[in-house]
């Protein structure tokens, strides 16, 4: 899906998110790929814009040097040893300073320049040694013991942007390298972040057809299904289960991915949530305007029969709707006729037709017809016959319709009739 290129329309659409994100806390993970990408200046510019809009930000970065601590499932020799610890610390410090230099660069607009962003780093991460794993001393690979959440929160309240390297410090004065993916999750959990954002080398998570999955819930997420992202998905699921509201996976190579993901309904990556943002439910009176907005273009195109506001208001109990963050993106209705049920007004917003919304609305209407002990469901359509055939409907004639529907059938519209047995 593409971002609306009409600036006024885009800004009006984005404005609710600007209000919603203000004074919220986001933790953003930057891996080695993002740090070395040509897109890094644009990523930093988007991060600067978020800060100017009042978002509280903590950046957790990986080490961009040759020594990197991987997911905390070590096998064999450690990557950070007594011999290369100094090099690892030096690379981590250099990465932090380069990132801070990018963040300190003068923005292109006076508006952002006036924000006077200050970055802050420090010993916010208390660590302990990972110890001996599978008989091998992991030396200077560590794990998080405690996050100084009070100090981090104070820094955020003072409008500082916090930059954390993959280092942790022990009570004995030792330094340990920490997996940055895990560190980002630990920090997000400790500060009760509203969002945890991971940059990837692709646009979120794809299905078997290599199409982007816009949303995954923790109860359906199986990290083993994506072995290349398994460690990250495990951390994302842990973060949601620990109270982080949402985790977003976005493409480090896509210009503006952070803004598109956060300020549009459809986003551009994959968000992981505890409960789906897509809600399928019975329609209520407050949905009438949204239903009309959704179906009017289809009525004007002749795909749907025209319905007045008064008619929808009187028949609202027959409708179900699917919503995304308050926007009605699909709807449909079921009208009983003796032992038949007519499925009508089934439509999906054009921007969401690749997300099975119509399929889910249809299934809910079918289940409702079964609960009413109806024997068959029928539809009248002029342009979507094949879609219904693929879902078990079979062609029929006017004579197969129930008497009450047959008497009002409009031959001038010449709608095709399809029936599905519900047994």
Secondary structure, DSSP 8 states (H G I E B T S, - for coil): ------HHHHHHHHHHHHHHHTT-EEEEEE-HHHHHSTTHHHHHHHHHHHHHTT-EEEEEE---SS-----S---SS-SS-TTTHHHHHHHHHHHHHHHHHHHHS--SSHHHHTT--EEE----EEEEE--EETTEE-TTBEEEEEE-HHHHHHHHHTTEEEEE-SEEE-TTS-EEE--HHHHHHHHHHHTT-SEEEEEESSSSEE-TTS-EE-EEETTT--GGGSGGGHHHHHHHHHHHHTT-SEEEEEETTSTTHHHHHHHSSS-SSEEEESS-SEEEEE--GGGHHHHHHHHHHHHHTTSS----HHHHHHTGGGEEEEEETTEEEEEEEEEEETTEEEEEEEEE-GGGTTTTHHHHHHHHHHHHHHHTT-SEEEEEESS-HHHHHTTT-EEE-GGGS-HHHHTT--TTTT-EEEEEE--
